[in-house]
Amino acid sequence: MDQDLTECREQLRHLVRTDPDPRVRHRAHALLLVAEGQTVAAVARLFTTAGHRVRAWRARFLAEGQTGLLDRPRRGRTPKLSADDRDFLCQALEQSPQDYGLPITVWSIRELQALVQRERGVAVSVYTMHRVVQALGYRYRRPRHDLRHRQNAEAVAAAHQMLDWLQKKALLTPTDSIWSMWTNARSIPTPTWRKSGGRRATL
């Protein structure tokens, strides 16, 4: 019989009956059985746990009482990307991939993943990289870039006049009308990353 726990039987019975935390009641019940003469191994089997856990509950209870049977605070996972890694990622998102020697103009998650591994020696999953980029405040956007600044204004005006005249004279077929689209052409949408409330995050 465990002499130390025997002296605590009344306290353990009280915890088993009244403690609001089911984990405390569970552990107090296990220790009560030990106090009443059951072996640690037998109690561990009954409570489907390991003997070392029962011994740990015993040590904590004898040292701290009811507090020792409470769950210990769990440590969170260590971030896979350090603060310096995240600063590097922000810097990369504010620049063009070509600044890092890549033959592309827009960042993708996979390319950011490869860059961080190459430059920082940190390997993370695509999911983790996407989650970090989102947490940094960057969002995926598809802006449209207007190409009209590349057109000659006089040539556009002359072309419009000619198209209007041909349409009025019924000399322009529906097929020919397609050619009029070039005067209002816009570029194909280009994926990019933008930081919420900030400027465009790629060049």
C-alpha positions as CSV (number, residue, x, y, z in Angstrom):
1,M,0.0,0.0,0.0
2,D,1.2,3.5,-0.9
3,Q,1.6,5.1,2.5
4,D,1.8,8.7,1.1
5,L,-1.4,8.3,-0.9
6,T,-3.1,6.4,2.0
7,E,-2.9,9.6,4.0
8,C,-4.7,11.5,1.1
9,R,-7.6,9.0,0.6
10,E,-10.2,11.4,1.9
11,Q,-9.0,14.2,-0.3
12,L,-8.9,11.9,-3.3
13,R,-12.5,10.6,-2.6
14,H,-13.6,14.2,-2.4
15,L,-12.0,15.0,-5.8
16,V,-13.6,11.9,-7.4
17,R,-17.1,13.0,-6.2
18,T,-17.0,16.8,-6.6
19,D,-14.2,18.1,-8.9
20,P,-15.7,19.9,-12.0
21,D,-12.9,18.7,-14.2
22,P,-13.5,15.2,-15.5
23,R,-9.8,14.7,-16.1
24,V,-9.1,15.5,-12.4
25,R,-11.8,13.1,-11.3
26,H,-10.3,10.4,-13.6
27,R,-6.8,10.8,-12.2
28,A,-8.0,11.1,-8.6
29,H,-9.9,7.9,-9.0
30,A,-6.8,6.1,-10.3
31,L,-4.7,7.4,-7.4
32,L,-7.4,6.4,-4.9
33,L,-7.2,2.8,-6.1
34,V,-3.4,2.9,-5.7
35,A,-4.0,4.3,-2.2
36,E,-6.3,1.4,-1.4
37,G,-3.7,-1.2,-2.3
38,Q,-3.9,-1.7,-6.1
39,T,-0.6,-1.8,-7.9
40,V,0.3,0.9,-10.4
41,A,0.4,-1.6,-13.2
42,A,-3.1,-2.9,-12.4
43,V,-4.5,0.6,-12.2
44,A,-2.8,1.6,-15.5
45,R,-4.4,-1.4,-17.2
46,L,-7.8,-0.5,-15.7
47,F,-7.6,3.1,-16.9
48,T,-6.0,2.1,-20.3
49,T,-2.9,4.2,-19.7
50,A,0.8,3.7,-19.0
51,G,2.3,3.0,-15.6
52,H,4.6,6.0,-15.9
53,R,1.5,8.3,-16.3
54,V,0.0,7.0,-13.1
55,R,3.3,7.5,-11.3
56,A,3.5,11.1,-12.8
57,W,0.0,11.8,-11.5
58,R,1.0,10.5,-8.1
59,A,4.1,12.7,-7.9
60,R,2.3,15.8,-9.1
61,F,-0.6,15.2,-6.7
62,L,1.7,14.8,-3.7
63,A,3.6,17.9,-4.6
64,E,0.7,20.2,-5.6
65,G,-2.6,18.6,-4.5
66,Q,-5.6,19.0,-6.8
67,T,-3.6,21.5,-9.0
68,G,-1.2,18.7,-9.8
69,L,-4.0,16.7,-11.5
70,L,-4.9,19.5,-13.9
71,D,-3.8,19.4,-17.5
72,R,-0.5,21.2,-18.0
73,P,-0.5,24.0,-20.6
74,R,0.6,22.6,-23.9
75,R,3.3,24.3,-25.9
76,G,2.3,25.5,-29.3
77,R,4.1,24.3,-32.4
78,T,7.2,26.2,-33.3
79,P,6.5,28.3,-36.4
80,K,8.1,26.6,-39.5
81,L,9.0,30.0,-40.8
82,S,10.9,32.3,-38.4
83,A,10.3,36.1,-38.2
84,D,13.4,36.6,-40.5
85,D,12.0,34.1,-43.0
86,R,8.7,36.0,-43.0
87,D,10.5,39.3,-43.5
88,F,12.3,37.7,-46.5
89,L,9.0,36.5,-47.9
90,C,7.5,40.0,-47.6
91,Q,10.5,41.4,-49.4
92,A,10.2,38.9,-52.2
93,L,6.5,39.6,-52.7
94,E,7.2,43.3,-53.0
95,Q,9.7,42.5,-55.8
96,S,9.6,40.8,-59.2
97,P,10.7,37.1,-59.4
98,Q,13.2,38.3,-62.0
99,D,15.0,40.2,-59.2
100,Y,15.8,36.7,-57.9
101,G,17.0,35.3,-61.3
102,L,13.7,33.6,-62.2
103,P,12.4,33.6,-65.8
104,I,8.9,34.6,-64.7
105,T,7.1,37.8,-63.9
106,V,4.5,36.7,-61.3
107,W,4.9,34.8,-58.1
108,S,3.1,31.6,-57.5
109,I,2.9,29.7,-54.2
110,R,5.2,26.9,-55.5
111,E,7.8,29.4,-56.7
112,L,7.7,31.2,-53.3
113,Q,8.1,27.8,-51.7
114,A,11.1,27.0,-53.8
115,L,12.7,30.4,-53.3
116,V,12.5,30.2,-49.5
117,Q,14.0,26.7,-49.6
118,R,16.8,28.0,-51.9
119,E,17.6,31.2,-50.2
120,R,16.7,30.4,-46.5
121,G,17.2,26.7,-46.4
122,V,13.7,26.1,-45.0
123,A,11.4,23.5,-46.6
124,V,7.7,24.0,-46.1
125,S,4.6,22.5,-47.8
126,V,2.6,24.4,-50.4
127,Y,-0.3,24.5,-47.8
128,T,2.0,26.1,-45.2
129,M,3.4,28.6,-47.7
130,H,-0.1,29.6,-48.8
131,R,-1.3,30.0,-45.1
132,V,1.8,32.1,-44.3
133,V,1.3,34.4,-47.3
134,Q,-2.4,34.9,-46.4
135,A,-1.4,35.6,-42.7
136,L,1.0,38.3,-43.9
137,G,-1.9,40.0,-45.5
138,Y,-1.3,39.2,-49.2
139,R,-4.2,38.3,-51.4
140,Y,-4.3,36.9,-54.9
141,R,-5.7,39.3,-57.5
142,R,-6.2,39.4,-61.3
143,P,-6.0,43.0,-62.4
144,R,-6.6,44.1,-65.9
145,H,-4.0,46.3,-67.5
146,D,-5.2,48.9,-70.1
147,L,-3.1,48.9,-73.3
148,R,-4.6,52.0,-74.8
149,H,-1.6,54.1,-73.7
150,R,0.4,52.2,-76.3
151,Q,-2.0,53.2,-79.2
152,N,-1.5,56.2,-81.4
153,A,-4.4,58.5,-80.6
154,E,-4.6,60.0,-84.2
155,A,-4.5,56.5,-85.7
156,V,-7.3,55.3,-83.4
157,A,-9.5,58.3,-84.2
158,A,-9.0,57.8,-87.9
159,A,-9.8,54.1,-87.6
160,H,-13.0,54.9,-85.7
161,Q,-14.1,57.4,-88.4
162,M,-13.5,54.8,-91.1
163,L,-15.3,52.1,-89.3
164,D,-18.3,54.4,-88.6
165,W,-18.5,55.4,-92.3
166,L,-18.3,51.7,-93.4
167,Q,-21.0,50.7,-91.0
168,K,-23.3,53.5,-92.1
169,K,-22.8,52.5,-95.8
170,A,-23.5,48.9,-94.8
171,L,-20.1,48.0,-96.3
172,L,-18.9,46.3,-93.1
173,T,-19.9,42.7,-92.6
174,P,-20.3,41.1,-89.1
175,T,-17.1,39.2,-89.6
176,D,-15.3,42.4,-90.5
177,S,-16.6,44.1,-87.3
178,I,-14.4,41.9,-85.3
179,W,-11.4,43.9,-86.4
180,S,-12.8,47.0,-84.7
181,M,-12.0,45.4,-81.3
182,W,-8.3,46.2,-81.5
183,T,-9.0,49.9,-80.8
184,N,-10.3,49.1,-77.3
185,A,-8.0,46.1,-76.6
186,R,-7.0,45.4,-73.0
187,S,-4.4,43.0,-71.8
188,I,-5.0,39.5,-70.6
189,P,-5.5,39.4,-66.8
190,T,-2.2,38.8,-65.0
191,P,-2.2,37.0,-61.6
192,T,-0.5,38.9,-58.8
193,W,-0.3,39.3,-55.0
194,R,-1.5,42.4,-53.3
195,K,-1.2,43.3,-49.6
196,S,-4.5,44.3,-48.1
197,G,-4.7,48.1,-48.0
198,G,-1.3,48.4,-49.7
199,R,0.2,48.7,-53.2
200,R,0.5,45.9,-55.7
201,A,3.0,43.3,-54.4
202,T,4.7,42.3,-57.6
203,L,6.1,44.1,-60.6
